[in-house]
Amino acid sequence: RASQQQFGFSLGAYERAGQLVLIDAFSEGGSERFVVSDRADPEELLYLVTEVLAGMPRPTRVVLDSVTSLAAYLSPRALVRLIYEKNRLLKRPDVVLMDLYLAQAMDARDAHCVSNAYDVLLRLFYAEDRGGMPRRNLQVLKVRGGVFDPRPFPFRIHREHGLLVDR
């Protein structure tokens, strides 16, 4: 919530309208309505996400932020299994799944296994601009069954429009 506030996005109205639900899978003794009590149990997380998703309006998005945090409690193999099982259980025409993770947090073999679980892969990173200032960039790495431009494109986060990618 604090991070969203820093970007100028208020979550309260969306939560009150039932359009946003946060599941706390990372804090000890979290204060959210939905809390994963055993962070080392991927089945509990999947059960809770499935339960919450059943009551959400459609279309909807499920964002797992961040898969990297789960890696602290799961072996690499268990993390890969969790991602594939989550995608199998939740993938529907009216549900968009998005997972965020730090690519450097996994070894290359595990990262490759995980990348096969997704239809689209985007890389967000900072690159130095001409003036020496870091600039946010987005690069499409994969679009299953589609054509894309693999060059990095600068982007910014706009208060009203969200992510705006420069042409």
RAJO-V998442 format. One record per residue. N is the residue number from 1. PSI is psi in whole degrees, 0 to 359 (NA if undefined). BURIAL is + if it has 24 or more other C-alpha atoms within 12 Angstrom, else -. Layout:
[[N,PSI,BURIAL] [N,PSI,BURIAL]]
This chain:
[[1,318,-] [2,319,-] [3,318,-] [4,321,-] [5,321,-] [6,328,-] [7,1,-] [8,15,-] [9,121,-] [10,132,-] [11,342,-] [12,313,-] [13,321,-] [14,323,-] [15,315,-] [16,327,-] [17,357,-] [18,17,-] [19,352,-] [20,129,+] [21,130,+] [22,133,+] [23,122,+] [24,107,+] [25,11,+] [26,334,+] [27,152,-] [28,123,-] [29,45,-] [30,159,-] [31,5,-] [32,161,-] [33,321,-] [34,121,+] [35,134,+] [36,117,+] [37,328,-] [38,99,-] [39,344,+] [40,3,-] [41,96,-] [42,334,+] [43,322,+] [44,317,-] [45,313,+] [46,318,+] [47,314,-] [48,316,+] [49,317,+] [50,318,+] [51,314,-] [52,317,+] [53,325,+] [54,332,-] [55,6,-] [56,147,-] [57,156,-] [58,148,-] [59,161,-] [60,167,+] [61,143,+] [62,116,+] [63,123,-] [64,106,+] [65,98,-] [66,145,-] [67,330,+] [68,322,+] [69,325,+] [70,330,+] [71,339,+] [72,338,-] [73,350,-] [74,150,-] [75,160,-] [76,319,+] [77,318,-] [78,324,+] [79,315,+] [80,316,+] [81,317,-] [82,314,+] [83,315,+] [84,319,+] [85,318,-] [86,313,+] [87,322,+] [88,317,-] [89,324,-] [90,347,+] [91,117,-] [92,160,-] [93,333,-] [94,16,-] [95,127,-] [96,129,-] [97,133,+] [98,123,+] [99,137,+] [100,138,+] [101,157,+] [102,117,-] [103,325,+] [104,350,-] [105,349,-] [106,152,+] [107,164,-] [108,320,-] [109,315,-] [110,320,-] [111,321,+] [112,317,-] [113,316,-] [114,320,+] [115,331,+] [116,347,-] [117,353,+] [118,149,+] [119,330,-] [120,135,-] [121,128,+] [122,142,+] [123,123,+] [124,131,+] [125,166,-] [126,135,-] [127,150,-] [128,132,-] [129,176,-] [130,323,-] [131,5,-] [132,0,-] [133,139,-] [134,142,-] [135,136,-] [136,138,-] [137,150,+] [138,135,+] [139,128,+] [140,124,+] [141,334,-] [142,137,-] [143,106,-] [144,122,-] [145,15,-] [146,171,-] [147,141,-] [148,163,-] [149,116,-] [150,0,-] [151,149,-] [152,144,-] [153,133,+] [154,148,+] [155,165,+] [156,163,-] [157,118,-] [158,137,-] [159,321,-] [160,329,-] [161,354,-] [162,225,-] [163,122,-] [164,118,-] [165,130,-] [166,146,-] [167,NA,-]]
